Amino acid sequence: MRIRLGIAALAAATLLAPTAGHASELEVYSNTQLNVQSQWRDGATTNVVPLYEFLTLTGREVSIPGGQLYFQVDGWGAANLGANPWWNGYTNSGAMSGDLNQAWVQGRFLQNQLQFTLGRQTVGYGNARMLQLDGGSFHVAIHKMVTVDAYVGVPTTQRFTAYGSLFSANPTIGNLAVGGRVGFAWTTWINTGISAAFAWDSGASTREDIAFDLRFSPVSWMYLLGYVDWSLYAANYFNGLGGQIADSNLSLVFPVAPHLQFTGEYTYSVPALALPYNSMLWVFTDNTSQYAGATARVGLEFFKVKVPIDFEVGYRRIFENWSDFGSSSAGNRYFLRSTWNPTKTASVGAEGSRLFLAPLAGRPSGGVTPYLPSEGYWQARAFGSLKMYGFTGTLDFQGYWFDAPVNAVSQSIIGSATLGYDVGGGFAVVGALQGGSTPYYSSYVNGLVKLTYNASYRFREVYE
C-alpha cells in the first residue's frame, strides 16, 4: 500500500516544479475496502466479496507562466472475490468494475479572475444540476461584480458505458452539452444571474433550459433566495410561460441568532421536465408538485440554557396535480424534530410527522401513485450516534403507519445499526445491519462487514 502511494506521490511530484519562493501542494488519498455481503437478484441470493480501491491525487498551486496549475484524478476499481455474476450497478459487472469520477487540470490566471478547466469535471453553477462531463469550462470575473461561466463537453456515463446511454445515472443524457451563467454581484446585498443549459443526443434535443437565480440580503438578519428554471422544450406541450416552468423555489430566511432561525418557502416543480426528453420515465413523472410552508429552528442555548438541544418544527401545504386524472389534490404535512448533542462526538434525536392528502378526483381511495403509497401516513423516527475509544456506532429506527393499506399492509417498520472500530495504522473494521417489515417485504435482514484501509498523505514544498 505505501509503495503504491509512494509511486503515485513521486510521479505527481515531478509535475510540481514550483518557481523560487512559491509553495506547491500534493495530496494523495487512498481507501481500500474488502466487503462481505449478500446479493439478491432474480429471486436468488449469492455471496459477493468485492475488494475496492479508491484513489485520489490532488495538486494545488503549481506555478506555470503567468499563473498557477491545479489538477485532480479521482477514481476507483473493484474485483469481486466471491461468486459471480456481480451486479454492481444496473448491469452484471462480472468479476471487475470501476469508474473515473474526476480527471481534470485547471489553469488560474490574473489572481484567479480567469480560470480554464479541461477533462472530466463536475459543473455546479447556474442550472447545470451538478452536470458531470468530459470537456472544458472557463470562468472570468470582471471587477468582482460581473462573472461569466461556460462549459462544453459530453455528459459522462457510469462504468465507462457508451455516451448517450439511456441507462446512464447522469441526469443529462447525450453526446453534446453546452451551457453557462452570467452573474452580477454587488457587496453583500445582491447576487443574481441568468443561466442556460442545452444537450443533444445524436442531434435530438434532450435538454434546453433557461434559468434565473437571486440572492438578496440588504440586512444581516434576513435574506431572500429565489430560483426559476424554464424548459423551452415544454413549449411544445404547454401554453403560457408559467406552464413551461420546470423547477422554481422561493425562500425567505430570518437567521435571528445562532440558535434561532425562521424560514418561509414555496416550491413548484414538474419532475418530468427535470428528466432527459428521451427518458422512458416521463410517463411515471407527468405531474405537477408544489408546496408552501414555514419552519422554525430554535435551540435551548438561545434562552441561555446550557443544554445543547435543538428543536425544528414546520408545516407544509402540499398541492398535487396528476395529468392522468386531470385533477388536483391538496394536503397538509406537519413535522417536528429534536436533536441533543451531549458531546462533540455524540448525538441523539427523534422526529415525527403527519401527512394527509385528499384523494385525487377520479382516483379511488387507497390507490397508488408513484410518490404517495396512500393518502397519508404517520411517521416516527429515533436515531443516535456515538464515537468513543476508537469505536463509532449509529442506530436508526423509523416507522410509517398508512391511512390506507399498501399491498394489504398498513405499516412499515425498519431499523439499522452500524459499528466501526479503528484498529490503527489506517485500518478499520466496519459492520452494518438492517432489517424490518415493509409493504414490499414481509420481513428482511441484510448485513455488511468490511475491512478498510485509509491513508492520506500531504506534501508541501517551498522553494526559496
Order of alpha helices (4+ residues) and beta strands (2+ residues): alpha-beta-beta-beta-beta-beta-beta-beta-beta-beta-beta-beta-beta-beta-beta-beta-beta-beta-beta-beta-beta-beta-beta-beta
